[in-house]
Amino acid sequence: MKGAAGMLMRWSLERANAEEVEAYLEASLEGKLVYEYFGFREVEWLIVFEGRFVGCMMVSGLKGVVAGSDV
């Protein structure tokens, strides 16, 4: 992924890895694949308001998927 968003994501994950901490986020159904590309893995789903809002909780890092050299 290229552009400003990709640069920001790579920078953030590099910082998290350098600090040896996990990174957490909540993704929309549409955004989930983007975050998986960056090494995040699905942890749990959040479904509220009778299914009108669905979010995917994701993690990357120490106990998640550690970002590789191409991140």
mmCIF file as Biopython writes it, N, C-alpha, C and O atoms, coordinates in Angstrom:
data_model
#
loop_
_atom_site.group_PDB
_atom_site.id
_atom_site.type_symbol
_atom_site.label_atom_id
_atom_site.label_alt_id
_atom_site.label_comp_id
_atom_site.label_asym_id
_atom_site.label_entity_id
_atom_site.label_seq_id
_atom_site.pdbx_PDB_ins_code
_atom_site.Cartn_x
_atom_site.Cartn_y
_atom_site.Cartn_z
_atom_site.occupancy
_atom_site.B_iso_or_equiv
_atom_site.auth_seq_id
_atom_site.auth_asym_id
_atom_site.pdbx_PDB_model_num
ATOM 1   N N  . MET A ? 1  ? 0.852   -1.171  0.000  1.0 0.0 1  A 1 
ATOM 2   C CA . MET A ? 1  ? 0.000   0.000   0.000  1.0 0.0 1  A 1 
ATOM 3   C C  . MET A ? 1  ? 0.898   1.234   0.000  1.0 0.0 1  A 1 
ATOM 4   O O  . MET A ? 1  ? 1.850   1.322   0.775  1.0 0.0 1  A 1 
ATOM 5   N N  . LYS A ? 2  ? 0.592   2.155   -0.850 1.0 0.0 2  A 1 
ATOM 6   C CA . LYS A ? 2  ? 1.408   3.349   -1.007 1.0 0.0 2  A 1 
ATOM 7   C C  . LYS A ? 2  ? 0.637   4.587   -0.574 1.0 0.0 2  A 1 
ATOM 8   O O  . LYS A ? 2  ? -0.552  4.510   -0.268 1.0 0.0 2  A 1 
ATOM 9   N N  . GLY A ? 3  ? 1.307   5.710   -0.550 1.0 0.0 3  A 1 
ATOM 10  C CA . GLY A ? 3  ? 0.666   6.963   -0.192 1.0 0.0 3  A 1 
ATOM 11  C C  . GLY A ? 3  ? 0.860   7.289   1.274  1.0 0.0 3  A 1 
ATOM 12  O O  . GLY A ? 3  ? 1.543   6.582   2.014  1.0 0.0 3  A 1 
ATOM 13  N N  . ALA A ? 4  ? 0.227   8.401   1.670  1.0 0.0 4  A 1 
ATOM 14  C CA . ALA A ? 4  ? 0.400   8.912   3.031  1.0 0.0 4  A 1 
ATOM 15  C C  . ALA A ? 4  ? -0.120  7.945   4.088  1.0 0.0 4  A 1 
ATOM 16  O O  . ALA A ? 4  ? 0.516   7.773   5.128  1.0 0.0 4  A 1 
ATOM 17  N N  . ALA A ? 5  ? -1.261  7.311   3.842  1.0 0.0 5  A 1 
ATOM 18  C CA . ALA A ? 5  ? -1.826  6.385   4.827  1.0 0.0 5  A 1 
ATOM 19  C C  . ALA A ? 5  ? -0.902  5.190   5.052  1.0 0.0 5  A 1 
ATOM 20  O O  . ALA A ? 5  ? -0.694  4.769   6.189  1.0 0.0 5  A 1 
ATOM 21  N N  . GLY A ? 6  ? -0.352  4.649   3.975  1.0 0.0 6  A 1 
ATOM 22  C CA . GLY A ? 6  ? 0.579   3.526   4.092  1.0 0.0 6  A 1 
ATOM 23  C C  . GLY A ? 6  ? 1.848   3.917   4.822  1.0 0.0 6  A 1 
ATOM 24  O O  . GLY A ? 6  ? 2.361   3.153   5.639  1.0 0.0 6  A 1 
ATOM 25  N N  . MET A ? 7  ? 2.358   5.111   4.529  1.0 0.0 7  A 1 
ATOM 26  C CA . MET A ? 7  ? 3.560   5.593   5.215  1.0 0.0 7  A 1 
ATOM 27  C C  . MET A ? 7  ? 3.311   5.752   6.710  1.0 0.0 7  A 1 
ATOM 28  O O  . MET A ? 7  ? 4.158   5.392   7.528  1.0 0.0 7  A 1 
ATOM 29  N N  . LEU A ? 8  ? 2.157   6.288   7.060  1.0 0.0 8  A 1 
ATOM 30  C CA . LEU A ? 8  ? 1.817   6.476   8.465  1.0 0.0 8  A 1 
ATOM 31  C C  . LEU A ? 8  ? 1.658   5.132   9.175  1.0 0.0 8  A 1 
ATOM 32  O O  . LEU A ? 8  ? 2.111   4.972   10.309 1.0 0.0 8  A 1 
ATOM 33  N N  . MET A ? 9  ? 1.024   4.175   8.521  1.0 0.0 9  A 1 
ATOM 34  C CA . MET A ? 9  ? 0.839   2.856   9.127  1.0 0.0 9  A 1 
ATOM 35  C C  . MET A ? 9  ? 2.191   2.171   9.336  1.0 0.0 9  A 1 
ATOM 36  O O  . MET A ? 9  ? 2.439   1.610   10.404 1.0 0.0 9  A 1 
ATOM 37  N N  . ARG A ? 10 ? 3.065   2.211   8.328  1.0 0.0 10 A 1 
ATOM 38  C CA . ARG A ? 10 ? 4.383   1.601   8.465  1.0 0.0 10 A 1 
ATOM 39  C C  . ARG A ? 10 ? 5.185   2.258   9.592  1.0 0.0 10 A 1 
ATOM 40  O O  . ARG A ? 10 ? 5.822   1.568   10.389 1.0 0.0 10 A 1 
ATOM 41  N N  . TRP A ? 11 ? 5.152   3.589   9.655  1.0 0.0 11 A 1 
ATOM 42  C CA . TRP A ? 11 ? 5.861   4.312   10.706 1.0 0.0 11 A 1 
ATOM 43  C C  . TRP A ? 11 ? 5.333   3.904   12.086 1.0 0.0 11 A 1 
ATOM 44  O O  . TRP A ? 11 ? 6.114   3.646   13.002 1.0 0.0 11 A 1 
ATOM 45  N N  . SER A ? 12 ? 4.006   3.847   12.229 1.0 0.0 12 A 1 
ATOM 46  C CA . SER A ? 12 ? 3.389   3.494   13.510 1.0 0.0 12 A 1 
ATOM 47  C C  . SER A ? 12 ? 3.779   2.085   13.947 1.0 0.0 12 A 1 
ATOM 48  O O  . SER A ? 12 ? 4.102   1.860   15.113 1.0 0.0 12 A 1 
ATOM 49  N N  . LEU A ? 13 ? 3.750   1.142   13.015 1.0 0.0 13 A 1 
ATOM 50  C CA . LEU A ? 13 ? 4.091   -0.237  13.360 1.0 0.0 13 A 1 
ATOM 51  C C  . LEU A ? 13 ? 5.578   -0.389  13.669 1.0 0.0 13 A 1 
ATOM 52  O O  . LEU A ? 13 ? 5.952   -1.182  14.533 1.0 0.0 13 A 1 
ATOM 53  N N  . GLU A ? 14 ? 6.418   0.355   12.979 1.0 0.0 14 A 1 
ATOM 54  C CA . GLU A ? 14 ? 7.855   0.340   13.286 1.0 0.0 14 A 1 
ATOM 55  C C  . GLU A ? 14 ? 8.101   0.853   14.700 1.0 0.0 14 A 1 
ATOM 56  O O  . GLU A ? 14 ? 8.919   0.294   15.430 1.0 0.0 14 A 1 
ATOM 57  N N  . ARG A ? 15 ? 7.394   1.916   15.089 1.0 0.0 15 A 1 
ATOM 58  C CA . ARG A ? 15 ? 7.517   2.452   16.453 1.0 0.0 15 A 1 
ATOM 59  C C  . ARG A ? 15 ? 7.040   1.443   17.483 1.0 0.0 15 A 1 
ATOM 60  O O  . ARG A ? 15 ? 7.705   1.231   18.497 1.0 0.0 15 A 1 
ATOM 61  N N  . ALA A ? 16 ? 5.898   0.818   17.236 1.0 0.0 16 A 1 
ATOM 62  C CA . ALA A ? 16 ? 5.367   -0.185  18.172 1.0 0.0 16 A 1 
ATOM 63  C C  . ALA A ? 16 ? 6.345   -1.345  18.324 1.0 0.0 16 A 1 
ATOM 64  O O  . ALA A ? 16 ? 6.584   -1.816  19.436 1.0 0.0 16 A 1 
ATOM 65  N N  . ASN A ? 17 ? 6.912   -1.806  17.211 1.0 0.0 17 A 1 
ATOM 66  C CA . ASN A ? 17 ? 7.882   -2.903  17.278 1.0 0.0 17 A 1 
ATOM 67  C C  . ASN A ? 17 ? 9.138   -2.475  18.027 1.0 0.0 17 A 1 
ATOM 68  O O  . ASN A ? 17 ? 9.676   -3.256  18.812 1.0 0.0 17 A 1 
ATOM 69  N N  . ALA A ? 18 ? 9.619   -1.250  17.804 1.0 0.0 18 A 1 
ATOM 70  C CA . ALA A ? 18 ? 10.806  -0.758  18.497 1.0 0.0 18 A 1 
ATOM 71  C C  . ALA A ? 18 ? 10.568  -0.653  20.000 1.0 0.0 18 A 1 
ATOM 72  O O  . ALA A ? 18 ? 11.476  -0.897  20.794 1.0 0.0 18 A 1 
ATOM 73  N N  . GLU A ? 19 ? 9.349   -0.289  20.387 1.0 0.0 19 A 1 
ATOM 74  C CA . GLU A ? 19 ? 8.986   -0.176  21.800 1.0 0.0 19 A 1 
ATOM 75  C C  . GLU A ? 19 ? 8.548   -1.522  22.387 1.0 0.0 19 A 1 
ATOM 76  O O  . GLU A ? 19 ? 8.285   -1.627  23.584 1.0 0.0 19 A 1 
ATOM 77  N N  . GLU A ? 20 ? 8.472   -2.547  21.533 1.0 0.0 20 A 1 
ATOM 78  C CA . GLU A ? 20 ? 8.053   -3.894  21.920 1.0 0.0 20 A 1 
ATOM 79  C C  . GLU A ? 20 ? 6.668   -3.900  22.572 1.0 0.0 20 A 1 
ATOM 80  O O  . GLU A ? 20 ? 6.455   -4.505  23.623 1.0 0.0 20 A 1 
ATOM 81  N N  . VAL A ? 21 ? 5.737   -3.207  21.912 1.0 0.0 21 A 1 
ATOM 82  C CA . VAL A ? 21 ? 4.344   -3.173  22.367 1.0 0.0 21 A 1 
ATOM 83  C C  . VAL A ? 21 ? 3.437   -3.616  21.228 1.0 0.0 21 A 1 
ATOM 84  O O  . VAL A ? 21 ? 3.810   -3.558  20.056 1.0 0.0 21 A 1 
ATOM 85  N N  . GLU A ? 22 ? 2.251   -4.054  21.592 1.0 0.0 22 A 1 
ATOM 86  C CA . GLU A ? 22 ? 1.257   -4.430  20.594 1.0 0.0 22 A 1 
ATOM 87  C C  . GLU A ? 22 ? 0.526   -3.177  20.105 1.0 0.0 22 A 1 
ATOM 88  O O  . GLU A ? 22 ? 0.454   -2.169  20.809 1.0 0.0 22 A 1 
ATOM 89  N N  . ALA A ? 23 ? -0.005  -3.260  18.910 1.0 0.0 23 A 1 
ATOM 90  C CA . ALA A ? 23 ? -0.837  -2.201  18.351 1.0 0.0 23 A 1 
ATOM 91  C C  . ALA A ? 23 ? -2.244  -2.761  18.198 1.0 0.0 23 A 1 
ATOM 92  O O  . ALA A ? 23 ? -2.423  -3.866  17.686 1.0 0.0 23 A 1 
ATOM 93  N N  . TYR A ? 24 ? -3.233  -2.007  18.637 1.0 0.0 24 A 1 
ATOM 94  C CA . TYR A ? 24 ? -4.627  -2.422  18.566 1.0 0.0 24 A 1 
ATOM 95  C C  . TYR A ? 24 ? -5.416  -1.430  17.724 1.0 0.0 24 A 1 
ATOM 96  O O  . TYR A ? 24 ? -5.099  -0.242  17.683 1.0 0.0 24 A 1 
ATOM 97  N N  . LEU A ? 25 ? -6.449  -1.932  17.052 1.0 0.0 25 A 1 
ATOM 98  C CA . LEU A ? 25 ? -7.344  -1.043  16.331 1.0 0.0 25 A 1 
ATOM 99  C C  . LEU A ? 25 ? -8.690  -1.714  16.128 1.0 0.0 25 A 1 
ATOM 100 O O  . LEU A ? 25 ? -8.841  -2.924  16.303 1.0 0.0 25 A 1 
ATOM 101 N N  . GLU A ? 26 ? -9.650  -0.905  15.759 1.0 0.0 26 A 1 
ATOM 102 C CA . GLU A ? 26 ? -10.984 -1.387  15.407 1.0 0.0 26 A 1 
ATOM 103 C C  . GLU A ? 26 ? -11.205 -1.067  13.941 1.0 0.0 26 A 1 
ATOM 104 O O  . GLU A ? 26 ? -11.118 0.089   13.527 1.0 0.0 26 A 1 
ATOM 105 N N  . ALA A ? 27 ? -11.492 -2.099  13.158 1.0 0.0 27 A 1 
ATOM 106 C CA . ALA A ? 27 ? -11.642 -1.936  11.711 1.0 0.0 27 A 1 
ATOM 107 C C  . ALA A ? 27 ? -13.090 -2.143  11.290 1.0 0.0 27 A 1 
ATOM 108 O O  . ALA A ? 27 ? -13.833 -2.916  11.895 1.0 0.0 27 A 1 
ATOM 109 N N  . SER A ? 28 ? -13.458 -1.442  10.255 1.0 0.0 28 A 1 
ATOM 110 C CA . SER A ? 28 ? -14.751 -1.694  9.622  1.0 0.0 28 A 1 
ATOM 111 C C  . SER A ? 28 ? -14.631 -2.956  8.781  1.0 0.0 28 A 1 
ATOM 112 O O  . SER A ? 28 ? -13.527 -3.449  8.551  1.0 0.0 28 A 1 
ATOM 113 N N  . LEU A ? 29 ? -15.742 -3.471  8.332  1.0 0.0 29 A 1 
ATOM 114 C CA . LEU A ? 29 ? -15.709 -4.640  7.453  1.0 0.0 29 A 1 
ATOM 115 C C  . LEU A ? 29 ? -14.899 -4.347  6.199  1.0 0.0 29 A 1 
ATOM 116 O O  . LEU A ? 29 ? -14.154 -5.200  5.716  1.0 0.0 29 A 1 
ATOM 117 N N  . GLU A ? 30 ? -15.049 -3.135  5.677  1.0 0.0 30 A 1 
ATOM 118 C CA . GLU A ? 30 ? -14.348 -2.751  4.458  1.0 0.0 30 A 1 
ATOM 119 C C  . GLU A ? 30 ? -12.848 -2.570  4.704  1.0 0.0 30 A 1 
ATOM 120 O O  . GLU A ? 30 ? -12.036 -2.860  3.825  1.0 0.0 30 A 1 
ATOM 121 N N  . GLY A ? 31 ? -12.480 -2.094  5.888  1.0 0.0 31 A 1 
ATOM 122 C CA . GLY A ? 31 ? -11.088 -1.810  6.188  1.0 0.0 31 A 1 
ATOM 123 C C  . GLY A ? 31 ? -10.286 -2.999  6.682  1.0 0.0 31 A 1 
ATOM 124 O O  . GLY A ? 31 ? -9.058  -2.930  6.731  1.0 0.0 31 A 1 
ATOM 125 N N  . LYS A ? 32 ? -10.948 -4.085  7.048  1.0 0.0 32 A 1 
ATOM 126 C CA . LYS A ? 32 ? -10.275 -5.242  7.639  1.0 0.0 32 A 1 
ATOM 127 C C  . LYS A ? 32 ? -9.158  -5.780  6.750  1.0 0.0 32 A 1 
ATOM 128 O O  . LYS A ? 32 ? -8.074  -6.088  7.247  1.0 0.0 32 A 1 
ATOM 129 N N  . LEU A ? 33 ? -9.397  -5.895  5.473  1.0 0.0 33 A 1 
ATOM 130 C CA . LEU A ? 33 ? -8.376  -6.427  4.560  1.0 0.0 33 A 1 
ATOM 131 C C  . LEU A ? 33 ? -7.146  -5.529  4.491  1.0 0.0 33 A 1 
ATOM 132 O O  . LEU A ? 33 ? -6.023  -6.014  4.352  1.0 0.0 33 A 1 
ATOM 133 N N  . VAL A ? 34 ? -7.358  -4.229  4.588  1.0 0.0 34 A 1 
ATOM 134 C CA . VAL A ? 34 ? -6.228  -3.299  4.563  1.0 0.0 34 A 1 
ATOM 135 C C  . VAL A ? 34 ? -5.328  -3.549  5.763  1.0 0.0 34 A 1 
ATOM 136 O O  . VAL A ? 34 ? -4.107  -3.607  5.617  1.0 0.0 34 A 1 
ATOM 137 N N  . TYR A ? 35 ? -5.910  -3.698  6.942  1.0 0.0 35 A 1 
ATOM 138 C CA . TYR A ? 35 ? -5.114  -3.903  8.146  1.0 0.0 35 A 1 
ATOM 139 C C  . TYR A ? 35 ? -4.465  -5.287  8.162  1.0 0.0 35 A 1 
ATOM 140 O O  . TYR A ? 35 ? -3.363  -5.444  8.687  1.0 0.0 35 A 1 
ATOM 141 N N  . GLU A ? 36 ? -5.127  -6.276  7.600  1.0 0.0 36 A 1 
ATOM 142 C CA . GLU A ? 36 ? -4.502  -7.595  7.484  1.0 0.0 36 A 1 
ATOM 143 C C  . GLU A ? 36 ? -3.254  -7.513  6.605  1.0 0.0 36 A 1 
ATOM 144 O O  . GLU A ? 36 ? -2.265  -8.196  6.870  1.0 0.0 36 A 1 
ATOM 145 N N  . TYR A ? 37 ? -3.293  -6.694  5.578  1.0 0.0 37 A 1 
ATOM 146 C CA . TYR A ? 37 ? -2.140  -6.480  4.709  1.0 0.0 37 A 1 
ATOM 147 C C  . TYR A ? 37 ? -0.933  -5.999  5.522  1.0 0.0 37 A 1 
ATOM 148 O O  . TYR A ? 37 ? 0.208   -6.349  5.219  1.0 0.0 37 A 1 
ATOM 149 N N  . PHE A ? 38 ? -1.197  -5.194  6.556  1.0 0.0 38 A 1 
ATOM 150 C CA . PHE A ? 38 ? -0.135  -4.666  7.399  1.0 0.0 38 A 1 
ATOM 151 C C  . PHE A ? 38 ? 0.216   -5.583  8.574  1.0 0.0 38 A 1 
ATOM 152 O O  . PHE A ? 38 ? 0.998   -5.198  9.443  1.0 0.0 38 A 1 
ATOM 153 N N  . GLY A ? 39 ? -0.345  -6.768  8.605  1.0 0.0 39 A 1 
ATOM 154 C CA . GLY A ? 39 ? 0.039   -7.739  9.623  1.0 0.0 39 A 1 
ATOM 155 C C  . GLY A ? 39 ? -0.859  -7.828  10.831 1.0 0.0 39 A 1 
ATOM 156 O O  . GLY A ? 39 ? -0.542  -8.549  11.777 1.0 0.0 39 A 1 
ATOM 157 N N  . PHE A ? 40 ? -1.981  -7.111  10.831 1.0 0.0 40 A 1 
ATOM 158 C CA . PHE A ? 40 ? -2.910  -7.226  11.949 1.0 0.0 40 A 1 
ATOM 159 C C  . PHE A ? 40 ? -3.692  -8.525  11.826 1.0 0.0 40 A 1 
ATOM 160 O O  . PHE A ? 40 ? -3.921  -9.025  10.725 1.0 0.0 40 A 1 
ATOM 161 N N  . ARG A ? 41 ? -4.099  -9.066  12.972 1.0 0.0 41 A 1 
ATOM 162 C CA . ARG A ? 41 ? -4.941  -10.260 12.955 1.0 0.0 41 A 1 
ATOM 163 C C  . ARG A ? 41 ? -6.217  -9.982  13.741 1.0 0.0 41 A 1 
ATOM 164 O O  . ARG A ? 41 ? -6.236  -9.179  14.674 1.0 0.0 41 A 1 
ATOM 165 N N  . GLU A ? 42 ? -7.267  -10.662 13.342 1.0 0.0 42 A 1 
ATOM 166 C CA . GLU A ? 42 ? -8.578  -10.525 13.974 1.0 0.0 42 A 1 
ATOM 167 C C  . GLU A ? 42 ? -8.541  -11.102 15.377 1.0 0.0 42 A 1 
ATOM 168 O O  . GLU A ? 42 ? -8.001  -12.186 15.598 1.0 0.0 42 A 1 
ATOM 169 N N  . VAL A ? 43 ? -9.122  -10.371 16.330 1.0 0.0 43 A 1 
ATOM 170 C CA . VAL A ? 43 ? -9.205  -10.839 17.710 1.0 0.0 43 A 1 
ATOM 171 C C  . VAL A ? 43 ? -10.652 -11.101 18.095 1.0 0.0 43 A 1 
ATOM 172 O O  . VAL A ? 43 ? -10.973 -12.152 18.651 1.0 0.0 43 A 1 
ATOM 173 N N  . GLU A ? 44 ? -11.521 -10.148 17.802 1.0 0.0 44 A 1 
ATOM 174 C CA . GLU A ? 44 ? -12.914 -10.257 18.221 1.0 0.0 44 A 1 
ATOM 175 C C  . GLU A ? 44 ? -13.776 -9.343  17.360 1.0 0.0 44 A 1 
ATOM 176 O O  . GLU A ? 44 ? -13.291 -8.360  16.800 1.0 0.0 44 A 1 
ATOM 177 N N  . TRP A ? 45 ? -15.059 -9.679  17.261 1.0 0.0 45 A 1 
ATOM 178 C CA . TRP A ? 45 ? -16.014 -8.849  16.531 1.0 0.0 45 A 1 
ATOM 179 C C  . TRP A ? 45 ? -16.903 -8.105  17.515 1.0 0.0 45 A 1 
ATOM 180 O O  . TRP A ? 45 ? -17.279 -8.642  18.557 1.0 0.0 45 A 1 
ATOM 181 N N  . LEU A ? 46 ? -17.230 -6.880  17.181 1.0 0.0 46 A 1 
ATOM 182 C CA . LEU A ? 46 ? -18.141 -6.062  17.963 1.0 0.0 46 A 1 
ATOM 183 C C  . LEU A ? 46 ? -19.382 -5.825  17.111 1.0 0.0 46 A 1 
ATOM 184 O O  . LEU A ? 46 ? -19.307 -5.223  16.040 1.0 0.0 46 A 1 
ATOM 185 N N  . ILE A ? 47 ? -20.515 -6.302  17.595 1.0 0.0 47 A 1 
ATOM 186 C CA . ILE A ? 47 ? -21.780 -6.133  16.870 1.0 0.0 47 A 1 
ATOM 187 C C  . ILE A ? 47 ? -22.759 -5.464  17.830 1.0 0.0 47 A 1 
ATOM 188 O O  . ILE A ? 47 ? -23.135 -6.041  18.851 1.0 0.0 47 A 1 
ATOM 189 N N  . VAL A ? 48 ? -23.167 -4.243  17.491 1.0 0.0 48 A 1 
ATOM 190 C CA . VAL A ? 48 ? -24.068 -3.493  18.363 1.0 0.0 48 A 1 
ATOM 191 C C  . VAL A ? 48 ? -25.210 -2.890  17.553 1.0 0.0 48 A 1 
ATOM 192 O O  . VAL A ? 48 ? -25.226 -2.939  16.323 1.0 0.0 48 A 1 
ATOM 193 N N  . PHE A ? 49 ? -26.142 -2.335  18.269 1.0 0.0 49 A 1 
ATOM 194 C CA . PHE A ? 49 ? -27.324 -1.699  17.667 1.0 0.0 49 A 1 
ATOM 195 C C  . PHE A ? 49 ? -28.017 -2.657  16.703 1.0 0.0 49 A 1 
ATOM 196 O O  . PHE A ? 49 ? -28.329 -2.311  15.564 1.0 0.0 49 A 1 
ATOM 197 N N  . GLU A ? 50 ? -28.250 -3.886  17.203 1.0 0.0 50 A 1 
ATOM 198 C CA . GLU A ? 50 ? -28.965 -4.917  16.444 1.0 0.0 50 A 1 
ATOM 199 C C  . GLU A ? 50 ? -28.330 -5.167  15.078 1.0 0.0 50 A 1 
ATOM 200 O O  . GLU A ? 50 ? -29.026 -5.385  14.086 1.0 0.0 50 A 1 
ATOM 201 N N  . GLY A ? 51 ? -26.995 -5.133  15.046 1.0 0.0 51 A 1 
ATOM 202 C CA . GLY A ? 51 ? -26.275 -5.427  13.812 1.0 0.0 51 A 1 
ATOM 203 C C  . GLY A ? 51 ? -26.068 -4.251  12.882 1.0 0.0 51 A 1 
ATOM 204 O O  . GLY A ? 51 ? -25.494 -4.407  11.804 1.0 0.0 51 A 1 
ATOM 205 N N  . ARG A ? 52 ? -26.530 -3.066  13.284 1.0 0.0 52 A 1 
ATOM 206 C CA . ARG A ? 52 ? -26.345 -1.888  12.418 1.0 0.0 52 A 1 
ATOM 207 C C  . ARG A ? 52 ? -24.908 -1.384  12.444 1.0 0.0 52 A 1 
ATOM 208 O O  . ARG A ? 52 ? -24.483 -0.668  11.538 1.0 0.0 52 A 1 
ATOM 209 N N  . PHE A ? 53 ? -24.155 -1.756  13.487 1.0 0.0 53 A 1 
ATOM 210 C CA . PHE A ? 53 ? -22.732 -1.413  13.545 1.0 0.0 53 A 1 
ATOM 211 C C  . PHE A ? 53 ? -21.943 -2.691  13.803 1.0 0.0 53 A 1 
ATOM 212 O O  . PHE A ? 53 ? -22.202 -3.408  14.769 1.0 0.0 53 A 1 
ATOM 213 N N  . VAL A ? 54 ? -20.987 -2.965  12.936 1.0 0.0 54 A 1 
ATOM 214 C CA . VAL A ? 54 ? -20.136 -4.146  13.078 1.0 0.0 54 A 1 
ATOM 215 C C  . VAL A ? 54 ? -18.694 -3.685  12.959 1.0 0.0 54 A 1 
ATOM 216 O O  . VAL A ? 54 ? -18.321 -3.009  12.000 1.0 0.0 54 A 1 
ATOM 217 N N  . GLY A ? 55 ? -17.891 -4.056  13.939 1.0 0.0 55 A 1 
ATOM 218 C CA . GLY A ? 55 ? -16.476 -3.706  13.915 1.0 0.0 55 A 1 
ATOM 219 C C  . GLY A ? 55 ? -15.630 -4.919  14.248 1.0 0.0 55 A 1 
ATOM 220 O O  . GLY A ? 55 ? -16.085 -5.828  14.942 1.0 0.0 55 A 1 
ATOM 221 N N  . CYS A ? 56 ? -14.424 -4.936  13.764 1.0 0.0 56 A 1 
ATOM 222 C CA . CYS A ? 56 ? -13.495 -6.028  14.001 1.0 0.0 56 A 1 
ATOM 223 C C  . CYS A ? 56 ? -12.336 -5.501  14.837 1.0 0.0 56 A 1 
ATOM 224 O O  . CYS A ? 56 ? -11.638 -4.580  14.414 1.0 0.0 56 A 1 
ATOM 225 N N  . MET A ? 57 ? -12.125 -6.073  16.018 1.0 0.0 57 A 1 
ATOM 226 C CA . MET A ? 57 ? -10.995 -5.710  16.865 1.0 0.0 57 A 1 
ATOM 227 C C  . MET A ? 57 ? -9.773  -6.466  16.355 1.0 0.0 57 A 1 
ATOM 228 O O  . MET A ? 57 ? -9.831  -7.677  16.137 1.0 0.0 57 A 1 
ATOM 229 N N  . MET A ? 58 ? -8.666  -5.746  16.165 1.0 0.0 58 A 1 
ATOM 230 C CA . MET A ? 58 ? -7.476  -6.358  15.575 1.0 0.0 58 A 1 
ATOM 231 C C  . MET A ? 58 ? -6.234  -5.997  16.382 1.0 0.0 58 A 1 
ATOM 232 O O  . MET A ? 58 ? -6.209  -4.979  17.073 1.0 0.0 58 A 1 
ATOM 233 N N  . VAL A ? 59 ? -5.193  -6.847  16.290 1.0 0.0 59 A 1 
ATOM 234 C CA . VAL A ? 59 ? -3.946  -6.636  17.007 1.0 0.0 59 A 1 
ATOM 235 C C  . VAL A ? 59 ? -2.771  -6.985  16.104 1.0 0.0 59 A 1 
ATOM 236 O O  . VAL A ? 59 ? -2.874  -7.839  15.224 1.0 0.0 59 A 1 
ATOM 237 N N  . SER A ? 60 ? -1.663  -6.313  16.339 1.0 0.0 60 A 1 
ATOM 238 C CA . SER A ? 60 ? -0.408  -6.615  15.660 1.0 0.0 60 A 1 
ATOM 239 C C  . SER A ? 60 ? 0.693   -6.404  16.678 1.0 0.0 60 A 1 
ATOM 240 O O  . SER A ? 60 ? 0.600   -5.499  17.507 1.0 0.0 60 A 1 
ATOM 241 N N  . GLY A ? 61 ? 1.725   -7.213  16.633 1.0 0.0 61 A 1 
ATOM 242 C CA . GLY A ? 61 ? 2.846   -7.021  17.517 1.0 0.0 61 A 1 
ATOM 243 C C  . GLY A ? 61 ? 3.251   -8.260  18.249 1.0 0.0 61 A 1 
ATOM 244 O O  . GLY A ? 61 ? 3.189   -9.357  17.694 1.0 0.0 61 A 1 
ATOM 245 N N  . LEU A ? 62 ? 3.666   -8.112  19.489 1.0 0.0 62 A 1 
ATOM 246 C CA . LEU A ? 62 ? 4.273   -9.193  20.252 1.0 0.0 62 A 1 
ATOM 247 C C  . LEU A ? 62 ? 3.456   -10.468 20.272 1.0 0.0 62 A 1 
ATOM 248 O O  . LEU A ? 62 ? 3.967   -11.543 19.956 1.0 0.0 62 A 1 
ATOM 249 N N  . LYS A ? 63 ? 2.186   -10.356 20.643 1.0 0.0 63 A 1 
ATOM 250 C CA . LYS A ? 63 ? 1.340   -11.546 20.687 1.0 0.0 63 A 1 
ATOM 251 C C  . LYS A ? 63 ? 0.504   -11.689 19.434 1.0 0.0 63 A 1 
ATOM 252 O O  . LYS A ? 63 ? -0.138  -12.717 19.218 1.0 0.0 63 A 1 
ATOM 253 N N  . GLY A ? 64 ? 0.512   -10.659 18.610 1.0 0.0 64 A 1 
ATOM 254 C CA . GLY A ? 64 ? -0.167  -10.711 17.320 1.0 0.0 64 A 1 
ATOM 255 C C  . GLY A ? 64 ? 0.841   -11.124 16.268 1.0 0.0 64 A 1 
ATOM 256 O O  . GLY A ? 64 ? 1.815   -11.815 16.565 1.0 0.0 64 A 1 
ATOM 257 N N  . VAL A ? 65 ? 0.610   -10.709 15.068 1.0 0.0 65 A 1 
ATOM 258 C CA . VAL A ? 65 ? 1.530   -11.007 13.973 1.0 0.0 65 A 1 
ATOM 259 C C  . VAL A ? 65 ? 2.574   -9.911  13.948 1.0 0.0 65 A 1 
ATOM 260 O O  . VAL A ? 65 ? 2.241   -8.737  13.788 1.0 0.0 65 A 1 
ATOM 261 N N  . VAL A ? 66 ? 3.828   -10.280 14.102 1.0 0.0 66 A 1 
ATOM 262 C CA . VAL A ? 66 ? 4.904   -9.290  14.108 1.0 0.0 66 A 1 
ATOM 263 C C  . VAL A ? 66 ? 5.164   -8.851  12.688 1.0 0.0 66 A 1 
ATOM 264 O O  . VAL A ? 66 ? 5.338   -9.680  11.795 1.0 0.0 66 A 1 
ATOM 265 N N  . ALA A ? 67 ? 5.192   -7.561  12.478 1.0 0.0 67 A 1 
ATOM 266 C CA . ALA A ? 67 ? 5.380   -7.003  11.137 1.0 0.0 67 A 1 
ATOM 267 C C  . ALA A ? 67 ? 6.733   -7.407  10.573 1.0 0.0 67 A 1 
ATOM 268 O O  . ALA A ? 67 ? 7.739   -7.384  11.283 1.0 0.0 67 A 1 
ATOM 269 N N  . GLY A ? 68 ? 6.759   -7.774  9.312  1.0 0.0 68 A 1 
ATOM 270 C CA . GLY A ? 68 ? 7.995   -8.180  8.663  1.0 0.0 68 A 1 
ATOM 271 C C  . GLY A ? 68 ? 8.727   -7.006  8.059  1.0 0.0 68 A 1 
ATOM 272 O O  . GLY A ? 68 ? 8.366   -5.852  8.291  1.0 0.0 68 A 1 
ATOM 273 N N  . SER A ? 69 ? 9.736   -7.290  7.300  1.0 0.0 69 A 1 
ATOM 274 C CA . SER A ? 69 ? 10.583  -6.239  6.737  1.0 0.0 69 A 1 
ATOM 275 C C  . SER A ? 69 ? 9.877   -5.447  5.646  1.0 0.0 69 A 1 
ATOM 276 O O  . SER A ? 69 ? 10.313  -4.345  5.315  1.0 0.0 69 A 1 
ATOM 277 N N  . ASP A ? 70 ? 8.798   -5.977  5.078  1.0 0.0 70 A 1 
ATOM 278 C CA . ASP A ? 70 ? 8.104   -5.278  4.005  1.0 0.0 70 A 1 
ATOM 279 C C  . ASP A ? 70 ? 6.985   -4.381  4.519  1.0 0.0 70 A 1 
ATOM 280 O O  . ASP A ? 70 ? 6.223   -3.831  3.724  1.0 0.0 70 A 1 
ATOM 281 N N  . VAL A ? 71 ? 6.877   -4.227  5.819  1.0 0.0 71 A 1 
ATOM 282 C CA . VAL A ? 71 ? 5.847   -3.357  6.403  1.0 0.0 71 A 1 
ATOM 283 C C  . VAL A ? 71 ? 6.399   -1.982  6.601  1.0 0.0 71 A 1 
ATOM 284 O O  . VAL A ? 71 ? 5.692   -1.097  7.083  1.0 0.0 71 A 1 
#
